[in-house]
Amino acid sequence: MDAIIASMPEKCRQVFLLSRHDGLKNKEIAEQMAISVKMVEKQISKALLILRIQLAGYLGVMLLFLLQKK
């Protein structure tokens, strides 16, 4: 996960970390970074898409791991 997040474009990574790691609301992020709330929403969507695409290959492995735990 850390490597995927590190590979994101700078603004995308900053917005994502402020949202998910620091727990800031979109309006707070927008004020802190001097961008619009709409831009924050777009950057979070972009970050989630990057994560989804990059982690798609691991879905089978994660399912096997979870099933073996039971």
C-alpha positions in Angstrom: 0.0 0.0 0.0 2.7 2.4 1.0 4.5 1.9 -2.4 1.3 2.5 -4.3 0.5 5.7 -2.3 4.1 6.9 -2.8 3.8 6.5 -6.5 0.7 8.7 -6.8 1.0 12.2 -8.2 2.0 14.7 -5.5 -1.3 16.6 -5.0 -3.3 13.3 -5.3 -1.1 11.7 -2.6 -1.3 14.8 -0.3 -5.1 15.0 -0.5 -5.5 11.2 0.0 -3.3 11.2 3.1 -5.0 14.2 4.6 -8.3 12.5 4.1 -7.6 8.9 5.0 -4.6 9.2 7.3 -5.2 12.5 9.1 -9.0 12.2 9.0 -9.7 15.7 7.6 -12.9 16.6 6.0 -12.9 17.7 2.3 -13.6 21.3 3.3 -10.7 21.3 5.7 -8.4 19.8 3.1 -9.5 22.4 0.5 -8.8 25.2 3.0 -5.4 23.8 4.0 -4.3 23.3 0.4 -6.0 26.4 -1.1 -7.9 24.4 -3.6 -11.7 23.8 -4.2 -13.7 21.1 -2.5 -14.5 19.8 -5.9 -10.7 19.4 -6.6 -10.4 17.5 -3.3 -13.2 15.2 -4.4 -11.6 14.6 -7.7 -8.2 13.9 -6.2 -9.6 11.4 -3.7 -11.5 9.7 -6.5 -8.3 9.5 -8.5 -6.4 8.1 -5.6 -9.0 5.4 -5.0 -9.0 4.4 -8.6 -5.2 4.1 -8.6 -5.5 1.9 -5.5 -8.3 -0.2 -7.0 -6.3 -0.8 -10.2 -3.0 -1.6 -8.4 -4.6 -3.9 -5.8 -6.8 -5.8 -8.3 -4.1 -8.4 -8.9 -3.9 -9.1 -5.2 -7.6 -9.9 -4.7 -7.3 -13.6 -5.2 -4.4 -13.8 -2.8 -6.2 -11.8 -0.2 -9.3 -14.0 -0.5 -7.2 -17.1 0.0 -5.6 -15.7 3.0 -8.9 -14.7 4.6 -10.4 -18.1 3.9 -7.5 -19.9 5.4 -7.9 -17.9 8.6 -11.3 -19.5 9.3 
